Amino acid sequence: MPRSIWSGAISFGLVNVPVKLYSAVSRKNVRFHQLHDADHVRIQQKRVCPADGEEVAYDNIVKGYEISPDQYVVVEPEELEALDPKKTRSIDIQEFVDLSEIDPIYFDHPYYLAPGTGASKAYRLLLQAMQETNKVAIARVVIRQKENLVAIRATGDVMTMATMVFHDEVIDPDTIDELPDDDAKATKREVEMAQQLIDSLSGEFEPEKYHDEYRERVLELIEAKAAGEEITIQPPEEPAKVPDLMAALEQSLAAAKGNGDTKASSGAKSKRSSTSSGNGAKTGTAKKKSTSTRSRSKASSKK
């Protein structure tokens, strides 16, 4: 069960809504340790002074900001603490804006906001008001001694809060040299073909369709190696060369239409099969899953 990582109150005008903060995501990464290749013993990280080669105790380490090569300004912990933002338990709303006005590039980490003790009515009031006005609250909050700019919005029956990056933290795209030249304009026909390709690939966003395939392959590789299977590394496939842009668009459109027809046909067959088979269809599905798992394991071992 998730645990709240912060508690406080949303403050707008003279209204305070007690809330609890929960992280909205749980990152799933495959973590590796650094080992000595000779004996596979885990490596220890030590802090060593390059001037004398001696290990430095943590208590003897200070913070320094480099102002020029090898020239540092040392800043004491007490000096930084004096600059810490005022520690409050308040999410202070600055203004309400339309969600469409916020470029997604400004969003950082998502959280859920749940009502605090005895705050259900006030929470519901703010939630409903934001839903009906279709507004997003821009606010400031101090979490772990750092002031954050955040966006609060109504998402179904819960309010979500996303930390945001500040404007000067977003890199200006005009500083990128590789942006397309002004004279690299597409023809009207090419634009129409691209629009057709977009239409053929358009659909409703279903997040459950997408999963981390690379992480799954890494875990399959680890399982295969743990089981003593021999791993054969296949060379990476080179992308196929396409004669020109129009040819690429035409081939992409044909492939998209072909996939659409295949999906529609397989969907109809699956529906008929599930209708007529009853419990037998469930057994067949279980067998398919088992076979698919074995196939992936074999494929992983061949790789």
Secondary structure as UniProt FT lines:
FT   STRAND          6..12
FT   TURN            13..14
FT   STRAND          15..23
FT   TURN            37..39
FT   TURN            50..52
FT   HELIX           58..60
FT   STRAND          63..68
FT   TURN            69..70
FT   STRAND          71..75
FT   HELIX           77..83
FT   STRAND          90..98
FT   HELIX           99..101
FT   HELIX           104..106
FT   STRAND          107..115
FT   TURN            117..118
FT   HELIX           120..133
FT   STRAND          135..143
FT   TURN            144..145
FT   STRAND          146..155
FT   TURN            156..157
FT   STRAND          158..164
FT   HELIX           167..169
FT   HELIX           173..175
FT   TURN            177..178
FT   TURN            182..183
FT   HELIX           188..200
FT   HELIX           207..209
FT   HELIX           213..226
FT   TURN            227..228
FT   HELIX           245..277
FT   HELIX           279..302
//
